[in-house]
Amino acid sequence: MLRTVLIFMIILFTCYACETNTSDVTQFRTGTFKTYLDKRDVESTAIRNDSIQIEFHEQGIDTFAIRWKSNFEYELLKINPKKGLDSIPFYVKITGVKDSTYTFKAYYKGSNFKQQGRAVKQTD
């Protein structure tokens, strides 16, 4: 009897943990985020809905179309590119989630250029 209860509790806990992780990831599809790049003193603010991301940084403001490939990967494409690099898709992969923060790895399609960092969802 005790063994059955223990197995049931483990299954219940496992299902709850999986469900919580999924909802934690989907919270990052919309909202306002502070982004910090590793190994660089660079910070930006992004406002995101399900299809557009507006990013504010030292050089100005950029607007991107955002396309979610999965709950853990999305693609950014600058809406009004001014240079050749601006017209190349920028891929972001979420590598870790904790509370309202996610870590990521990002790169331009077909490039060796890679970035790592973290994004923190801001509360209203």
Disulfide bonds with the S-S distance in Angstrom:
none
